């Protein structure tokens, strides 16, 4: 009686175990996506807010909202007078530094040496005067006839005069014997620094003109002419509507069926039932954590007889056929694949059977990794349901329910 009771409780406990929920994808099934529609919103393929790299008052702003511009057209100009002056000043300093370097390399002329000797005599005379003045104050400060601050001033003057003598001696030595190599290196470095400063000044002068980076249309103008603007401040927004992009969100159950270049059709609420043809150009690699959908970008050419504008609500339909390459596009999410702890050389997936409601383990051969999953080359066929969530707690022949 006790054994029967125990066995009866065990059976009852197993019977009461809940059926585990799993998530599956149907691989290679074109019907899962053919004709499906996804909402999105139109945007220009190229759009950018233009701004200056320098600050200043505007003197030209020849465009307005709706203006059509070509690549290289002037959008706006800043008063360039200060930047032109800065460039000419920097170029003058560079020319002077180059002339000094040339003189140092060639050596000083006789008249220059005489000037250097005279400068040394003047520095020595100033030093002698500074010594005498400081020595006199050294005696007077003891008796209080001279304040401590006056004494400190004469001490600093003597020190400065001594440094001027040393500089004059060094300049005379360079003039008579030629510049030392380290002096030449220092002057060459100064020349290189000024050359870089000239390049920067030229760039800043060029930056006073704002040009269109591509053909497009002005959609927003943020400032008025003669207004002072700051660097990085948006001036206008330019859009290129020759090509339109629409981003739609595709669920993970069918994302593996998509590839770049797949044809699509688009309808826009503002234009009616007319269909526009395009193709898939981008497939997002990461799903949204909340919706479990992937961003897919499709692109259409701007038609000649219609005007598709950024912001228009759109509906994108994917219309594949059995002849498309996607029929062999057996791609599954990477998280659906697992290996045995004892042997990680063989990959497996759990396949769900609609008829029995059970899962079975199946060996697969993997191919290349794609933006949305891994390609399976052997082990699966079109229409198989592969478990993508809950794989780590499944057993062979276990009954599951689909999420």
C-alpha positions as CSV (number, residue, x, y, z in Angstrom):
1,X,0.0,0.0,0.0
2,X,2.8,2.4,0.8
3,X,4.7,1.7,-2.5
4,X,1.5,2.1,-4.4
5,X,0.8,5.4,-2.7
6,X,4.3,6.6,-3.4
7,X,4.2,5.7,-7.1
8,X,0.8,7.3,-7.4
9,X,2.1,10.6,-6.0
10,X,5.1,10.5,-8.4
11,X,2.8,9.9,-11.4
12,X,0.5,12.7,-10.3
13,X,3.5,15.1,-9.9
14,X,4.7,14.3,-13.4
15,X,1.2,14.8,-14.8
16,X,1.0,18.1,-13.1
17,X,4.2,19.5,-14.6
18,X,3.4,22.4,-16.9
19,X,4.1,22.1,-20.6
20,X,7.1,24.3,-21.4
21,X,6.6,27.2,-23.7
22,X,9.0,27.8,-26.5
23,X,9.5,30.2,-29.4
24,X,10.1,28.9,-32.9
25,X,10.9,30.2,-36.4
26,X,9.8,28.5,-39.7
27,X,12.9,28.4,-41.9
28,X,13.0,29.1,-45.6
29,X,9.2,29.5,-45.8
30,X,8.6,32.2,-48.4
31,X,4.9,32.2,-47.6
32,X,5.7,33.5,-44.1
33,X,6.8,36.8,-45.6
34,X,5.5,37.0,-49.2
35,X,2.8,39.7,-49.3
36,X,3.3,40.8,-45.7
37,X,3.2,44.6,-45.1
38,X,5.2,46.6,-42.6
39,X,4.6,50.2,-41.7
40,X,7.4,52.8,-41.9
41,X,8.1,56.4,-42.5
42,X,10.0,58.0,-45.5
43,X,13.3,59.8,-45.0
44,X,15.8,61.3,-47.4
45,X,18.8,59.0,-48.0
46,X,21.1,62.1,-47.5
47,X,20.2,64.8,-45.0
48,X,22.4,67.0,-42.9
49,X,22.4,70.2,-40.8
50,X,25.2,72.4,-42.1
51,X,27.2,74.6,-39.8
52,X,30.4,76.7,-39.9
53,X,33.6,75.7,-38.2
54,X,34.3,79.3,-37.1
55,X,32.3,82.1,-35.6
56,X,31.4,85.5,-36.9
57,X,28.6,87.7,-38.5
58,X,26.8,86.5,-41.6
59,X,27.3,88.6,-44.7
60,X,25.6,86.3,-47.2
61,X,22.7,83.9,-47.0
62,X,21.3,83.5,-50.5
63,X,19.1,80.4,-49.8
64,X,15.7,79.9,-48.2
65,X,13.4,77.0,-47.5
66,X,12.7,75.2,-50.8
67,X,15.8,76.4,-52.5
68,X,17.3,73.8,-54.8
69,X,21.1,73.7,-54.6
70,X,23.9,71.8,-56.4
71,X,27.0,70.4,-54.8
72,X,29.5,73.2,-54.2
73,X,26.9,76.0,-54.2
74,X,27.4,78.8,-51.6
75,X,24.9,78.4,-48.8
76,X,26.2,81.2,-46.5
77,X,29.3,83.4,-45.8
78,X,30.8,84.9,-42.7
79,X,32.7,88.2,-42.7
80,X,36.2,87.0,-43.5
81,X,38.2,90.2,-42.9
82,X,39.6,89.2,-39.4
83,X,40.5,85.7,-40.8
84,X,42.3,87.2,-43.8
85,X,44.3,89.5,-41.5
86,X,45.3,86.6,-39.3
87,X,46.5,84.7,-42.3
88,X,48.6,87.5,-43.6
89,X,50.1,88.1,-40.1
90,X,51.0,84.4,-39.7
91,X,52.6,84.3,-43.2
92,X,54.7,87.4,-42.3
93,X,56.0,85.7,-39.1
94,X,56.8,82.6,-41.1
95,X,58.8,84.6,-43.7
96,X,60.7,86.3,-40.9
97,X,61.5,83.0,-39.2
98,X,62.7,81.5,-42.6
99,X,65.0,84.6,-43.1
100,X,66.5,84.2,-39.6
101,X,67.1,80.5,-40.2
102,X,68.9,81.3,-43.5
103,X,71.0,83.9,-41.8
104,X,71.9,81.4,-39.0
105,X,72.9,78.8,-41.6
106,X,75.0,81.2,-43.6
107,X,76.6,83.0,-40.7
108,X,76.6,86.7,-39.6
109,X,78.0,89.5,-41.8
110,X,80.8,91.8,-40.5
111,X,78.4,94.7,-39.8
112,X,76.1,92.3,-37.9
113,X,79.0,91.1,-35.7
114,X,79.8,94.7,-34.9
115,X,76.3,95.2,-33.8
116,X,76.5,92.1,-31.6
117,X,79.7,93.4,-30.0
118,X,78.1,96.7,-29.2
119,X,75.0,94.9,-27.7
120,X,77.4,92.9,-25.5
121,X,79.1,96.1,-24.2
122,X,75.8,97.7,-23.5
123,X,74.6,94.6,-21.6
124,X,77.9,94.5,-19.6
125,X,77.5,98.2,-18.7
126,X,74.0,97.6,-17.5
127,X,75.2,94.7,-15.4
128,X,77.9,96.7,-13.8
129,X,75.5,99.4,-12.9
130,X,73.0,96.9,-11.5
131,X,75.8,95.3,-9.3
132,X,76.9,98.7,-7.9
133,X,73.3,99.7,-7.1
134,X,72.6,96.4,-5.4
135,X,75.8,96.5,-3.4
136,X,74.9,100.0,-2.2
137,X,71.5,99.0,-1.2
138,X,72.9,95.9,0.6
139,X,74.7,98.4,3.1
140,X,71.7,100.8,3.3
141,X,69.2,98.1,4.1
142,X,71.1,97.2,7.3
143,X,70.5,100.7,8.6
144,X,67.0,101.0,7.4
145,X,67.7,103.7,4.9
146,X,66.4,101.4,2.1
147,X,63.4,99.2,2.5
148,X,63.5,95.5,1.9
149,X,61.3,95.8,-1.2
150,X,63.7,98.2,-2.8
151,X,66.6,95.9,-2.0
152,X,64.6,93.0,-3.6
153,X,64.0,95.1,-6.7
154,X,67.7,95.8,-7.2
155,X,68.5,92.1,-6.6
156,X,66.1,91.1,-9.4
157,X,67.5,93.8,-11.7
158,X,71.1,92.5,-11.2
159,X,69.9,89.0,-12.0
160,X,68.1,90.1,-15.1
161,X,71.2,92.1,-16.3
162,X,73.4,89.1,-15.8
163,X,71.0,87.0,-18.0
164,X,71.2,89.7,-20.7
165,X,74.9,89.6,-20.7
166,X,74.8,85.8,-21.1
167,X,72.4,86.2,-24.1
168,X,74.6,88.8,-25.7
169,X,77.7,86.6,-25.3
170,X,75.8,83.6,-26.9
171,X,74.6,85.8,-29.8
172,X,78.1,87.1,-30.5
173,X,79.5,83.6,-30.4
174,X,76.9,82.4,-32.8
175,X,77.7,85.3,-35.1
176,X,81.4,84.7,-35.0
177,X,81.5,80.9,-35.1
178,X,78.2,80.1,-36.6
179,X,75.1,78.7,-35.0
180,X,75.2,75.5,-33.1
181,X,73.3,72.6,-34.5
182,X,70.8,72.7,-31.6
183,X,70.1,76.4,-32.3
184,X,69.4,75.5,-35.9
185,X,67.1,72.7,-34.9
186,X,65.2,75.0,-32.6
187,X,64.8,77.6,-35.4
188,X,63.7,74.9,-37.9
189,X,61.1,73.7,-35.4
190,X,59.8,77.3,-35.2
191,X,59.5,77.4,-39.0
192,X,57.6,74.1,-39.0
193,X,55.3,75.4,-36.3
194,X,54.6,78.6,-38.2
195,X,53.9,76.6,-41.4
196,X,51.3,74.6,-39.6
197,X,49.8,77.9,-38.2
198,X,49.6,79.2,-41.8
199,X,47.8,76.1,-42.9
200,X,45.3,76.4,-40.0
201,X,44.8,80.1,-40.8
202,X,44.0,79.2,-44.5
203,X,41.6,76.6,-43.4
204,X,39.8,79.0,-41.1
205,X,39.6,81.5,-43.9
206,X,38.1,78.9,-46.2
207,X,35.6,77.9,-43.4
208,X,34.0,81.3,-43.7
209,X,32.2,80.0,-46.8
210,X,29.6,77.3,-46.3
211,X,29.0,75.2,-49.4
212,X,26.5,72.5,-50.3
213,X,28.0,69.0,-49.8
214,X,25.6,67.4,-52.3
215,X,22.7,68.2,-54.7
216,X,19.6,68.7,-52.6
217,X,17.0,71.1,-51.3
218,X,16.9,73.4,-48.3
219,X,14.3,72.1,-45.9
220,X,15.0,74.3,-42.9
221,X,16.8,77.7,-42.4
222,X,17.7,78.2,-38.8
223,X,19.2,81.8,-38.9
224,X,18.8,85.1,-40.7
225,X,21.4,87.1,-42.7
226,X,23.6,89.5,-40.8
227,X,23.1,87.5,-37.6
228,X,26.2,86.5,-35.6
229,X,26.6,82.8,-35.6
230,X,28.8,80.5,-33.5
231,X,31.0,77.6,-34.6
232,X,28.9,74.4,-34.9
233,X,25.6,76.3,-34.9
234,X,23.2,74.9,-37.4
235,X,22.6,77.3,-40.3
236,X,20.4,75.3,-42.7
237,X,19.2,71.7,-43.2
238,X,19.7,70.2,-46.7
239,X,18.1,67.0,-47.9
240,X,18.6,64.9,-51.0
241,X,15.2,63.5,-52.0
242,X,16.4,61.8,-55.2
243,X,16.4,58.6,-53.2
244,X,14.0,57.8,-50.4
245,X,14.6,55.4,-47.6
246,X,12.0,53.7,-45.4
247,X,12.9,51.8,-42.2
248,X,10.5,49.1,-41.2
249,X,10.6,46.6,-38.2
250,X,10.6,42.9,-39.2
251,X,9.9,40.2,-36.6
252,X,12.6,37.7,-35.8
253,X,10.4,34.8,-37.1
254,X,10.9,36.0,-40.7
255,X,14.1,38.1,-40.6
256,X,16.2,35.1,-41.7
257,X,14.3,35.1,-45.1
258,X,15.5,38.6,-46.0
259,X,18.7,39.5,-47.9
260,X,20.0,42.7,-49.4
261,X,18.6,43.3,-52.8
262,X,15.2,41.6,-52.3
263,X,12.5,43.6,-54.2
264,X,9.8,45.4,-52.3
265,X,6.8,47.6,-53.1
266,X,5.9,50.7,-51.2
267,X,2.7,52.7,-50.8
268,X,2.4,56.2,-49.3
269,X,-0.8,57.4,-47.5
270,X,-0.4,60.8,-49.1
271,X,-0.2,59.5,-52.6
272,X,-2.9,56.8,-52.6
273,X,-2.8,53.3,-54.0
274,X,0.1,53.8,-56.4
275,X,2.9,51.3,-55.8
276,X,6.6,52.3,-55.9
277,X,9.2,49.7,-56.4
278,X,12.5,49.4,-54.5
279,X,14.8,47.0,-52.7
280,X,16.2,46.1,-49.3
281,X,19.5,47.9,-48.7
282,X,20.2,47.4,-45.0
283,X,19.4,44.7,-42.4
284,X,19.9,45.5,-38.8
285,X,22.1,43.1,-36.8
286,X,20.4,43.6,-33.4
287,X,16.8,43.1,-32.4
288,X,14.8,45.5,-30.3
289,X,14.8,44.2,-26.7
290,X,11.1,45.1,-26.3
291,X,9.6,44.2,-29.6
292,X,12.1,41.5,-30.8
293,X,12.0,43.1,-34.3
294,X,14.9,44.0,-36.6
295,X,15.3,47.3,-38.4
296,X,15.3,46.8,-42.2
297,X,15.9,49.7,-44.6
298,X,14.4,49.7,-48.1
299,X,15.2,52.3,-50.8
300,X,13.2,53.6,-53.8
301,X,14.1,56.1,-56.5
302,X,12.2,59.4,-56.5
303,X,9.8,59.2,-59.4
304,X,9.6,61.9,-62.0
305,X,5.8,62.3,-61.8
306,X,5.4,62.2,-58.0
307,X,6.9,63.9,-55.0
308,X,7.7,61.6,-52.1
309,X,8.8,63.7,-49.2
310,X,10.6,62.9,-45.9
311,X,8.1,62.1,-43.1
312,X,5.4,60.5,-45.3
313,X,3.8,57.4,-43.8
314,X,4.5,54.3,-45.9
315,X,3.6,50.7,-46.1
316,X,6.3,48.3,-47.4
317,X,5.3,44.9,-48.9
318,X,7.8,42.1,-49.7
319,X,6.8,40.1,-52.7
320,X,9.1,37.1,-53.3
321,X,8.5,34.1,-55.5
322,X,9.6,30.5,-55.4
323,X,12.3,31.3,-57.9
324,X,14.0,33.8,-55.6
325,X,17.3,32.9,-54.0
326,X,15.6,33.0,-50.6
327,X,14.2,29.5,-51.2
328,X,17.6,28.1,-50.2
329,X,18.1,30.8,-47.6
330,X,17.9,28.6,-44.5
331,X,19.0,31.0,-41.8
332,X,18.2,30.6,-38.2
333,X,19.0,32.8,-35.1
334,X,22.4,32.0,-33.6
335,X,20.8,31.3,-30.2
336,X,18.9,28.4,-31.7
337,X,22.2,26.4,-32.1
338,X,23.7,24.3,-29.3
339,X,26.4,21.6,-28.8
340,X,26.9,18.8,-26.4
341,X,29.3,19.4,-23.5
342,X,31.4,16.3,-24.4
343,X,31.8,17.2,-28.1
344,X,31.5,20.8,-29.4
345,X,32.4,19.9,-32.9
346,X,28.8,18.9,-33.8
347,X,26.0,21.5,-33.8
348,X,22.3,20.7,-33.0
349,X,18.9,22.4,-33.0
350,X,15.6,21.5,-31.6
351,X,12.9,20.9,-34.2
352,X,9.2,21.2,-33.3
353,X,6.7,18.7,-34.8
354,X,3.3,20.3,-35.4
355,X,1.6,16.9,-35.4
356,X,2.8,15.7,-32.1
357,X,3.6,18.9,-30.3
358,X,7.0,17.4,-29.4
359,X,10.6,18.5,-30.0
360,X,13.4,16.4,-31.3
361,X,17.1,17.1,-31.5
362,X,18.6,17.3,-35.0
363,X,22.3,17.6,-36.1
364,X,23.0,20.5,-38.5
365,X,25.9,21.7,-40.5
366,X,26.5,25.5,-40.3
367,X,27.6,27.8,-43.0
368,X,28.4,31.5,-43.0
369,X,27.3,34.0,-40.3
370,X,24.9,36.6,-41.7
371,X,23.7,39.9,-40.2
372,X,20.6,38.2,-38.8
373,X,21.7,34.7,-38.0
374,X,23.7,31.7,-39.2
375,X,23.1,29.8,-42.5
376,X,22.4,26.1,-42.3
377,X,23.7,24.1,-45.2
378,X,22.6,20.6,-44.0
379,X,20.1,19.1,-41.6
380,X,17.1,21.3,-42.2
381,X,14.5,21.7,-44.9
382,X,12.1,24.5,-45.9
383,X,9.2,24.7,-43.5
384,X,11.0,23.2,-40.4
385,X,10.1,24.8,-37.1
386,X,13.3,25.5,-35.1
387,X,13.1,26.4,-31.4
388,X,14.8,29.7,-30.7
389,X,14.0,30.3,-27.0
390,X,14.1,27.8,-24.2
391,X,16.5,25.4,-25.8
392,X,18.7,24.7,-22.7
393,X,15.9,23.0,-20.7
394,X,14.5,20.7,-23.4
395,X,14.7,16.9,-23.7
396,X,14.2,14.6,-26.6
397,X,10.5,14.0,-27.2
398,X,9.3,16.6,-24.7
399,X,5.9,18.1,-25.3
400,X,6.0,21.9,-25.6
401,X,3.6,24.8,-26.5
402,X,4.4,27.6,-28.8
403,X,4.6,31.2,-27.7
